């Protein structure tokens, strides 16, 4: 019997995106959300590193789940940046 998945991820955009003109300034803003000091990557790593100091197993599991879900948010942000730069 297969284990039930907690998360399900489909690699497709929720809405079709049509960008008429490239916008490097907007791409830079989106990129800072991706890897800047307050970006998703930093948040994900903070949650995942805090789990090692958590004395309660239930809360350790919660921090792990949050960190993993934050990591999954990196891919859509990368797609948005690519679309804005390319102008599709």
C-alpha positions in Angstrom: 0.0 0.0 0.0 1.4 3.4 -1.0 1.8 6.1 1.6 -0.6 9.0 1.3 1.1 12.2 0.2 0.8 15.3 2.4 1.5 17.7 -0.5 0.7 17.5 -4.2 2.5 19.7 -6.6 1.5 20.2 -10.3 4.2 21.9 -12.4 1.9 24.3 -14.3 0.9 27.9 -13.9 -2.5 28.6 -12.4 -3.3 31.2 -15.1 -1.8 31.6 -18.5 0.7 34.4 -18.6 1.3 36.7 -21.6 3.9 39.4 -21.1 4.1 41.8 -24.1 7.3 43.6 -23.2 10.3 42.6 -21.0 10.7 44.6 -17.8 14.1 44.1 -16.2 13.2 46.4 -13.2 10.3 44.2 -12.3 12.4 41.1 -12.8 14.9 42.5 -10.3 12.1 43.0 -7.7 10.8 39.5 -8.2 14.4 38.1 -7.9 14.9 39.8 -4.5 11.7 38.0 -3.4 13.4 34.8 -4.5 16.8 35.2 -2.8 17.0 38.5 -1.0 17.2 38.8 2.7 13.5 38.5 3.2 13.0 36.1 0.3 11.5 32.6 0.1 14.9 30.9 0.1 16.0 32.7 3.3 12.6 31.9 5.0 12.8 28.3 4.0 16.3 27.9 5.3 15.4 29.6 8.6 12.5 27.2 9.2 14.5 24.2 8.3 17.5 25.2 10.5 15.2 26.1 13.5 13.8 22.6 13.6 17.2 21.3 15.0 16.8 23.4 18.1 13.2 22.6 18.7 12.8 20.3 21.8 9.2 19.2 20.9 8.8 16.6 18.1 5.4 17.9 17.0 6.7 21.4 16.5 9.9 20.1 14.9 7.7 18.3 12.3 5.7 21.5 11.8 8.8 23.6 11.2 9.9 20.9 8.7 6.6 21.1 6.8 6.6 24.9 6.7 10.2 24.9 5.4 9.4 22.3 2.7 6.4 24.3 1.6 8.4 27.5 1.4 11.0 25.6 -0.7 8.2 24.6 -3.1 7.4 28.3 -3.6 10.8 28.9 -5.2 9.9 27.3 -8.5 6.9 29.6 -9.4 8.9 32.7 -8.6 11.7 31.5 -10.9 9.1 31.0 -13.6 7.7 34.5 -13.2 11.2 36.0 -13.3 12.0 34.1 -16.5 8.7 35.2 -18.1 9.2 38.8 -17.3 12.8 38.9 -18.5 12.0 37.0 -21.8 8.8 39.0 -22.4 6.6 36.0 -23.2 
